[in-house]
Amino acid sequence: MKLRTFASILVCSLTLMSAFLSSAHASPGKGSDGHWVPPGLEEWKDSPPHAWRGHGSRKAAVQIGPRPFWLVADMDEGPLKERLQSCNARHLKRSEFSIGHRGAPMQFPEHTLESYVAAARMGAGIVECDVAFTKDRELVCRHAQNDLHTTTNIVAIPELNAKCTQPFVPADPATGTPAQAECRTRDITLAEFKTLKGKMDAFNPMATTPEDYLAGTADWRTDLYASRGTLLTHRESIELFRALGVKFTPELKSPVVDMPFEGDYSQQDYARQMIQDYIDAGVNPRDVWPQSFSLDDVLFWVNETPRFGRQAVFLDQAGITPENSSLAYMESLKARGVNILAPALWKMLTLDSYGEMVPSEYAENARTAGLDMIAWTVERSGPLANGGGWYYQTVTDAINNDGDVFKVIDVLARDVGVIGIFSDWPATTTFYAHCMNAG
């Protein structure tokens, strides 16, 4: 069954807002009474704040659409399915257990205003802006510093494509040579970045034109909602999330350029700048979970900005070894001030002798050491009939249908004890949190 029909119900709920999402601006606007207007909604500048805040505030109705119920119907028979089937899904509330991974990128272009609004509408209590920097050292929301060629339309804009680290080169069908392109945020200025349009993360490796290169979206995703993809700066994301009533989990992305950048912009400057945006915006540190795959970044926040460092998240995708999964290692992280560990979900799960999913030794040791854990990422692998791929590699033999995502979520929540789960379609984790009193 195609998922694009499911998302249409959600989009219908956004009709009033979507009419005003066609353009973005570099700086937040002000209404006639001085109140802040979310980027892309400047046409509402003369309306009172409640007119637009109601579309995403904590009191706004959560709308999960049919997908969670479709997944439940696909589950194997058992107590968990019965519990979810009997759940009263009325009056759902936003949950911090449900984290919008890049927004809601299963259906909407990632790290766009549209994707973020969709995540908030589906009840995500926390939403992610991955943070990269531009040529003029402005912070923007992109999953990687070098993904503009697959997540935006940059290669189809000749004057900007020419500035790419590797401008688009067409494929050669005769030799089977694939197309080439690499466009980085550091290749362009913020003003140039803001002229781009977000798209579904994909490309056609055998494209012979820039327009063809922008194709390639996986068949289990969709381009149905990719006609608008409003890019945001990091600061704009802060104001948008606050207006939507969600909390913040910015991720400092690993640079793909030598640091210090241009000799005088260090990794510490970069990490400091990200936190400073929250300080300048007056955001309570308790509402922010800064993340990095670099332990050095996390420790920098712990030591230099301890109020933000308390919730700094160490992302971990390294292969499991006896050393990095040991209790001693987990205790050393805790002793250095790390409180939250966020491994890829497969690291926290294993199969017991009966073939059932259970917490891994890694997860048990992390919990014993007093570390909170966050899992990433469910609903990113496409259909689970073949075991789920990379994200489920330690429990592949226990997965054979899409409904098994709820089994994974349940073990992570109840047995591993995670405090939150990233999802590409937050309605699913919101539904679970509501029905199982998680988060």
Residue, then its C-alpha position, 0 to 999 in steps of 0.5 A: m500500500k502506498l503511504r502518500t495517501f496517508a500523508s494527505i490527511l495530515v496535509c488537509s489539516l494544514t490547509l490554513m497554514s500551507a497557503f502561507l508557506s510558499s516563501a522564506h525570508a532571511s530574518p524573522g518578521k514582526g507584526s504590527d504590534g511587534h510580535w514575532v511571526p514565524p518565517g514563511l508566515e509574514e502574510w499573517k503579520d497583522s494577525p494576533p499571535h493566537a491566529w497562527r500559534g493555534h496551528g502548532s501550540r502545545k494546546a493544538a490538536v495532535q493529528i496522527g492520521p491512519r498510518p499508526f493504525w495501519l501498522v497495528a493491523d499489520m502486527d503479529e497477534g499478541p498482547l501488544k497488538e491487543r493493547l494498541q488496538s484497544c487504545n482510545a486515540r482521541h485527545l492525543k497530546r504532544s510527547e517528548f518521547s516522540i522526536g521528529h527526525r529532520g522533521a517528518p522526512m518520510q513524506f516531506p523534504e527534510h529540514t524544511l518548514e513544511s517538514y517541521v510543521a508536519a512533525a509538530r502536527m503529529g505530536a512530536g514534542i522535540v524536533e531536530c535541526d541539524v546544524a551546518f555553516t555557510k561560506d559566511r559562517e551562518l548556521v542553517c538546518r541541513h543534515a550534512q554540510n555536503d548534501l545540498h546536491t541531493t536535498t535541494n535544487i542547487v544543481a539546477i541553478p547554473e550560477l550556484n551549481a558553478k560554485c559547488t565543490q564539484p559542479f554537476v557532471p552528467a553521467d556517461p551511459a556509454t561507459g556506465t560512468p555515474a553523474q557527479a556532484e557535491c555541493r556544500t553549505r560552505d560553498i555559498t552564502l546565507a543569502e544564496f542558501k535562502t534562494l534554494k528549495g528543499k527536496m526529498d533526499a535522493f538523486n539519479p546516478m545515471a542522470t544526463t541533465p541537472e533536472d534528471y539528477l534531482a529525481g530518484t526518490a525511493d518508491w516508499r517515500t513520495d514527491l507529492y509534498a515536495s513542491r514546497g521546501t522552505l529552507l531555514t536558518h538555525r535561528e529561524s528554526i528556533e523561533l519556528f519551534r517555539a511558535l509550534g510549541v515544540k522543544f529543540t534538539p540541534e545536532l552539530k554536524s561534522p564539518v567536511v572542511d579542515m578546521p579551523f575554517e579559513g584559519d580562524y573559525s575553530q570547531q569550538d567557535y562552531a559549537r559555541q555559536m550553536i549554543q549562543d543562538y539559544i542564549d540570544a533567543g532566551v530559550n531555557p536550557r532545559d528545553v534544548w538537547p544539543q547533539s554531536f557524534s563527536l565526544d569532544d563537542v559534547l564535553f565542550w558544552v559540558n564544560e563551557t556551557p554547563r546549563f546546556g551541557r547537562q542535556a548534551v547528547f552523545l550520538d554513537q554509531a560506532g561498531i560494538t567492541p568489548e571496550n566501547s560497550s563495557l560498563a567501565y566505558m559507560e561509567s567513564l562517560k558519566a564521570r566526564g559529565v555525559n548524561i545522555l547517550a544516543p546510539a543507533l537503535w540496533k546497538m541497544l537490541t539483541l535476540d535471546s535464545y528464543g529469538e525474542m528482542v531483548p536489551s543488549e549488553y551495551a544497553e544494560n551497561a549504559r543503564t547501570a552507569g546511569l546514562d539516559m538513552i535516546a534511540w534513532t531512527v525508526e521508520r527510516s528503512g522503508p518496508l520491514a519485510n526483509g528485516g529492516g536493513w542497517y537500523y535493525q541489523t542485530v534483530t533482523d531475524a525477528i522482523n518480517n513486517d511493517g508492524d514490527v516497528f511497534k515491537v521494536i519501539d516497545v522493547l526500546a521503551r519498556d525494556v531498554g528504558v529509552i527516554g525518546i525515539f527519533s522517527d521519520w514519521p512521528a505520528t507512530t511514536t506519538f501514538y505509542a507514547h499515548c497508548m502506552n503512557a510513555g514519555 
